[in-house]
Amino acid sequence: MAEVNLLSREKPSPTGLGVQEPRALIEEQYQGQEVPAQSNNTHDPLTPKKTWRFWAVFPALCVTTFLSALDTSILSTALPTIALDINAGELYMWITNSYILSSTVVLPLFGQTANIFGRRWMLIVSVVIFALGSGMAGGAKNTGLLIAGRTIQGIGGGGINTLVDIVICDLVPLRQRGKYVALMAAVWAVGTVIGPVLGGAFAQYVSWRWVFYINLPLCAVSLLLLVLFLQVTHPSGGDGVWHQIKRVDFVGNSILTAAVISILLALSWAGTTYAWSSWRVLVPLILGIGGLFLFYAHKISRFCTEPSIPLRLFSSGTGMCALLIAFLQSILLYWVGYFLPVYFQAIRNSTATESGLYVLPITAAIAPFGIVTGVIIAMTGKYRIFHFLGYTFLTIASGLFSLLDARSPARDWAGFQILFGAGSGMIFSSTLPPIQASLSESDVATATSTWAFMRSFGCIWGIVIPTTIFNARIQELLHHVSDVSLRAKLANGGAYAMASQGLMRTLRNTPTLMAEVLGVYQDSLRWVWWISIPFGGIGLLLCIPIKQLKLTEDLHTEFGLQGATSNREEG
């Protein structure tokens, strides 16, 4: 239902059952004790079985999820080749960052507009925007056009990511969402496993442009299924279009966008293009952080009657810490995902296609562990144990990656990836339940989009931070490379692009120079892994304040399936 800005006036659901009492109040009543689990009675005669309409929606959501997952992972192995082909130089980071930046800043906006304009059309519009950006990126002739296409693509991708989760939350109760999120996780896993292999194969054998063109037929299939089967209700309340548009928090989202861009600019320049002490780094960094405070001030002002990220989402310690551990897990996932290919291509002399195959353990491990976690949460209602297990695995694996070198056996680099993937899958599936359990059902869309925002915001830091560390360390060690021309190619961000296939092959006839370059890459990557360890440790500490809340099996929603006799369905 549309978000209500006066907390004392909640809109009733069409069933007349009202909305669930905020879980933060229930948590307070138990005064820090564990909230008793709700009865797992799935045979309530008042609760109808899922109809064909419910199951018809899932193929549409699956194809749309696959589309987003494929694009998330397909670029990781092809990026060095793309950067080299279009001579991107230090701008190569923005081929990735522009997508993640645009997909991040629109997440709160999509969460709010999904309440105002409904889920169906916002999801369809997201797929259309994604297709437009994919076509632009595939046909780009230079770095600027490619970045522009990726930016548009990111806007659509952000809408897809959050709206699919919101639709699932609309259709099933909180306790049972893990089972259906598990289905989406399996589809996501297929996309992320296939993505690196396709990206490497396209870059090596066909053309890197097919990394983006492959999205066009997938978008067509997704649109067809969404139009046919995603028939969900939308309680407009009789408001006119202009009144609905005025409800959108454009000011707040503009402030947030400017702040995130400013921070990202500062971090991408620091240590490479300019020194950390340079005003060109400090000014945008300070402005960006100040922008985040301004965004907060706007939310609590009387001018913001319907915020895209309501402050009540952070009123519960459980919900806030769950958002933070989701943020840190996303940082580490992208941290590892974008620098393991560098390890394989630069240190182990692998081709782009081979590196895509070698990173399969981590992507393949995320899905099964995420699915098992979701099913166990649905069965038991318990999620805290997975927070601790997940972050223990993430932290240990991050440290173990620093042991990898050119002679590491497959059991090491594959085993470390499986350990990391297991932890990541557990955290992914177990962070949304406590966030939603601490709030009312009327906050499902905004809570889900905020969770997605924190994860996407983590993606930005998960690429920028290790890239900054890597480039800064490369700059410090370049004096070890005796060849002046090669040293110039590796400088100012060029080392990432040079990690693509063929770099070490060209140095085989000069073993001394090859050893010098190998040493520079290996030392720089070791620093990348070392500095990831504290992030896992902080995440583990943040798991402690999270409380075990009851996961309800009641579903009260105004965004259910059209033609359903009741919006209260069995899980």
N, C-alpha and C positions, 0 to 999 in steps of 0.2 A: 504494500500500500504506500501511497505517497507519504513522505516523511512529514510529521506534524511538528511544527516548531514550538508549540505550547505543550509542554509535557503533561499538563493536567487535562488536556483535551485529546484523548486518543480516539481515532475513528473506529467504530465497530466493524467487524468483518461481516461479509455477506451472510454468513451462517448464523449471526447473532451471538456467537460465542465470545466475541471480544478478542483481545490479544493477550498473550502470555505475560504474567507478571515479570518484571525485570529480574534477571537472575542475580544481579548485584544486591538486590534487597533480600533475596533468599539467603545468599551467602552471608550477609550481615546478620541475619537472624540466627544462623548457626554459629556465629562468633568464632570463626576460624576452624571449626570442626568439619570433618568430611560430611558433605551433603549426602544423605542416603540415596542409593540408586533407585530409579523408578522400576516398577514391575515391568518385566519384559513380556507382557501379554500381547501377542500379535494376533490373537483370535477373537478380538472384540467383535461381537455380532453387529455393533453399530458402525464398524469400520469396514467400508467396502474394499473388495480386492482391486488391484490395479487393472484398469481396462486397456483395451487395445490402443486407445488414444495416448495413454501414458507411455507404452512401449514404442509407439510410432515416433515419439519425439526423440528417442535416444539415438537412432541412426543419424538424424540431423545434427545432434550435438556431438556425436562421435566424429563425423567427417569434419565439422568445424574445428573441433579440438585437434584432430590430426593435422589439419592445415596449419594451425598456429605452432604446434609442436615441431613439425618438420622445419618450419622457417627458423625456429629458435636454435636448432642444432646444425642445420645444413651449412651455415656460413663458417663454422668454426674451423673446418679443414680447408675450405676454399679461400679464406680471407688472405692468407699470405700470397697466394697466386694472384688474386684480384688486385691486391695492393701493388704488387710488382708490375702487373700488366698495364695498369692505368697510371703508374708512377705516383702513387698517393703520398709517398714519403711519410712524414709524421701525421698526416691527416688520415692515415689508415684507421686510427682509433674511432674516427667519427662515422665510418661505415657501419660500425656496430653501435657506437654510442648514440647516434642520431635516432636509430630505431628504439633503443631502450629508453632514451630520454623522452621521446614523444609518446611512447606507449605508457610510460610512467605517469606523466603529468596529466594525462586525460582520464586516468582511472577513477579519481574521485568524481569527475564530471559525468562519466558514464554511469557510475553508481547512483548519482542523483537523478540524472535524466531517465534512467530506467524506472524510477519511481514516478516521474512526472509524465513521460510519454509512453511508458510500457516497455516490456522486455522484447517483444517480437520485432518491432520495426527498428529499434536501436541495434539489435543483433544483425539484422539484414543490412542496415546501413554500414555497420562495421565491416562486414565481409566485402561490400562494394568498395569501400575506401581502401581496404587491404589489397584488393585486386588492382585498383588504379595505381597504388604505390609500387606493386610488384612489376607491373608493365613498365613504369618509368625507370625503375632500377635496372631491369633487364636490358633496356635500350639505351642506357646512359653511355655517353661517349667520353665523359671526364669525371673527375672525382666530385665536383660540385653537383652535377646532375644526379650522380649515384646517391649522394648524401641526401639530396632533396627527395628522391624517390623513397629512400629508406625512412625518411621522416614521415611521409604520408603513410607508408606501409605500417609504421609503428602506431599511428593513430588508430588504424583499423585493428591491428593486433591487440592493442590495449583493450579495445571494446570487446573483442572476441573472448579474451582471457577472463575478464571479470563477468561478462554477461552469461557465459556458459555456466559458471559456478553459481551465479544468482538464480538461474532457471532451475538448476538441480535443487537448490535450497528451497525454492518455491514448491517443488513437487513432492518432497519427502520430508518427514519430521527429523529433528536434529539427531536423535539417537541412531536412526537408520541411514543417515546420509553417507556414512562411511562406505556402505556396500555399493552405492551408486557412484560415489566419487572414485571408488576402486575401479569401476568399469572405465571411467574417464582416464584414470591413471594408466590402465593397460593400453588404451589407445594412445595416450601421450608417450608411453614407453616405446611403442612401435615407431612413432614419428621421430623420437629422439635417437633411437637406435639406427634407423634407416638414414636419417639426416646426414650424419658425418660421412657415411659411405657414399651417398649420392653426391654430396658436396665435393668430396675428393675425386670421385669418378668424373663428374662434369668438368671440374677444373683441369683434370689431366687428359681426358680423352675427347671431350666434346667442346664445350665452352662454358666458362664460369657464368655466362648470362642465363643459362638454364637453371642455375640456382634460384633465380627469381621467376623465370618463365614457367617453371613447373607448377607455380601457385595458381596460374590462370585457369587451367581445366579443373583443378580442385575447388577453386572458388565457384565455378559454374555449378558443380555438383552440390556443393554446400548450399548455395542459394536456392536451388531447386527443392532440396529437401526441407529447408527452413520455411519456404513459402507454402509448401504442401502440408507440413505436419506441425509446425510450431504455432498452434492455435491456442493461445493463452489469454485469459481475461485481463482487462485493464480498467480499473475503476477511475475514470477521468474526473468524476465528481461534477460534471457539467461545466467545468472551466473552459473558457475560450483559449485559443492558441496563444494569443498575446499574453494572457494571464499566466499560462504555463511557462512561456519563455521567460517572463519576469521572475519566476521562482528559481531559475537556474543561477547559481552563484558564479557568475562570470568574473566578478572582481576578485574573489578569493582565488579562483583557479588561475587567473592571470598573474597574480602575485606569486603563487606557488611555481608556476612555469618559469617566470623570470628568476626566481631564487635558485631553482634547480639548475637552470642553464648557467647561471653565474658561478655556482659552485663547481660544476663540471668543467667549465672553461679554466678555472684556476687550477684544478687538479690535473688536467691534461697538459697544461703548460709547465707546471712546477717540476723542477729538476732536469728538464730536457731543453725546452725552448728558452725558458728563463729560470733563474735561480729562485729558490724558495723565498729569499729575502727581497726579491724584486717587487716593485709596486704593481707591476702587471699581473702578479700572482696574488698579492695581498689584497689589493683593492677589490677584484671580483669575488674573492673568497669572503671578505668581510661583508660585502654587499649581499652576497648570497645567504650567509648566516643571518644577517639582519633581516633579509626578506622572509626567512622562516619565522622569525619573531613577529614581523608585520603580519604574516599570514595568520598567526595565532591571535594577534590583537584584533584582526578583522573578524575572526570567528566569534569573539566574545562581545563585539560591538553591537549596538542597536541597529546598525545599518545592514547587518547580515541576519535576515530573518529566517533563512533556511540554508544553513551551511552544508557544503558537500561532504565535509568531514566533521560531524558533530562532536563536541568535546566530551559528551557523555560516553563515547566509545572508549575513552581513556579513564573513565571514572573508577573502574575496577582494577585493582592491582593484578588480578589474574589475567584479565583481558589485555592490559598494557604489556605485561611481561611476555605473553604469548605472541603479541605483535612484534616485540623486539627479537625474540628468538627466531621468528620467521624471517625477519630482516637479516639477521646474522647468517642464517643458513643459506639464504639466497646469495649473500656476499661470497661465502665459501664455495658454493656450487659453481658460480661463474668464474671465480678465482681459479679453480682447478680446471674447469671446462675449457678455458681459453688458453691455458699454458701447458696442459699436457700435450696438445698437438705440437707446440714449440719444442718440447722435450723430444718427441719422437722424430720430428723433421730435422731439427738441428743437431741433436746429440746422437741419435741413432740412425741418421741418414735415411729416414723413411720417406716414401713418396706421400703425396697428399692423400691418395686412396688408402695406402697402408696405415697412415696415422688415423684415418677414420675407423678402420677395423680395430686398431689397437686401443681406442678409447671406448670400445663397446662394453667392456666389463662394468664401467661406472654407470653408463646409461642403462644397461640391462639390469643392473642390481637395484636401481631406484624403484622400478615398477613392482617387482614381486614383493619387496619389503614394504613398499607403500600400500599395496593391496592387502597383504596380511595384516598390517597395522590397522587399516580401515575396517576390515572384517572383525578383528578382535575388539576394536572399540565399539562396533555395532552390537556385538554379543555381550560384552561386559560393561560397557559404559565407562571404562577406565582409560585414561590417556596419559597420565603423568609419567608412568614408567617409560614410555616411548620417548619422552623429552630427554630423560637422563641417558638412556641407552643411545639415542641418536647422537647427542652431542659428545658422548664418550668416544663413539666410533669416529665421528668427524675430526675431533681433536687429535686422536692417535694417528689416523690416516694422514692428516696434514703434515705431521712431523715425519712420518715414514717416507713421504714423497721426497724429502730432502736427501734421502740415502740413494736415490736413483742416479745412475751414471751410465756411460756407454756400454758397460759390461753387465749391467743388471739383468738377471734371468727373467723370463716371462712370469714365473711364479711370483716374483716380487712386484713388478709393476701391475700385473693383473690382480694379484691379491690385495694390494693397497687400494686399488680402484674399487674392488668389491666391498671392502670395508667402508670406504667413504660413501659409496652408493647406498649401502644398507642404512647407514646413519641418516643420510639425506632423505631417503624414502620414508623413514620413520617420522622425521620432523615434519615433512611436507603433509603427511596425512593426519598428524595429531595436533596441529596448531590452530586450525579453524574451529574445532568443536568448543574449546574453552572460551574463545572470543565470542562466539554466538550464544553460548550458554550463559554468559554474564550479562546478556542484553535481552530485550523483548523481540518478538518476532517482527515487529514493525521496523526494526533496524537491520533486517537481514541484508538488504541491498547495500546500504552504506557500510555495514560491518564487513561484508564480503569484498567490496571494492577497496576499503581501507586496508584489509589484509593483502589484497593483490597489489595495492600501491606500495606497501612496505616491502613486499617481496621484489617488486620491480625497482624500487628505489635502491634496494640492496644490490640488484644486478649492476646498476651504474657504478657503485662503489667497488663491486667485485671485479669489475674490469679496469676501472681507473686506478685503483690503489696498486694492484700488482703490476700493471703496465708502467706506472710511475716508478715503482721500485726497480723493475726490470731495466727500463731505459736509463734511469739514473746510475744504476750499477754498471751497465754497459759503457756509459760515458766515462766512468771512473777507470775502467779496465782497458779502454781502447789503446792505451799506450803500449800494451803487450802485443798488439798486432803490428808486425813490422812493415807490412805492405801499406803504403800511403793511400793508394786508390781504394783498396778494400776497406781501410779504416774509415774513409769518407762515406762509403756506402752504408756502413754499419751505424754511423753516427746519426743523432737526431731522429730516433725512432726507426731507422732503416733496418735495424737488426731483426725486428719482428718479420718484416717483409722478406728479408734475406733468408729466413728460416725455411722458406718453401723448398720444394724438391730441387735437387741439383746443386745446392751450395757446397756441400761437402764433396760431391763428386768432382767439382771443378778444382778442388784443392788436393786431390789424391796424388798428383805428381809433385806436389810441394808439401811433404809430410811435416816439415817444421812449421810452416804457416798454418797448416790444417790443425796441428796441435795447439797453436796459439789461439785460433778462433774457437776451437772446441773448449778450451779452458775458460775463455771469456763467457761463452754461453752457459757452461756448466756452473760456474761460480755465480752468475747472475740469477739463474733459476734456483739455486740453493737458497739465496736470499729471499726469493719470492715465496718459497715454501716455509722458511723459518718464520717469517713475519705473519703467516697465516695462523700459526699455532695460538697466539693470544686471543684471536677472534673466537676460536672454538672454546677456549677457557672461559671467556666472558659469557658466552651463550650457556655453558654448563651452569654457571653461577645464577643466571637469570631463571633457570628452571626451578630453583628452590621456592620462590614466592608463589608460584602457580598452585592454586588449590584445585581439589577434585570437586567439580560441580555436577549436579544431576543433569543428565542429557535426556530431555523430555521426548516422549513418543507422540505428543499431540502436535498437530499441524493446523495453525490458524493463519490463513493467507487470503489475500484478495487478488492474487495473481495466479490462480490455479488454471487447470485446463478448461477450455470452453466445452460445454455440454456435459460436464461432470455434475453428478447429483449432489456432491458435497466436496468441499475442499479439505475435508479431514480424511486422510487415506492411511491405509496400513503401510508400515515400512517393509 
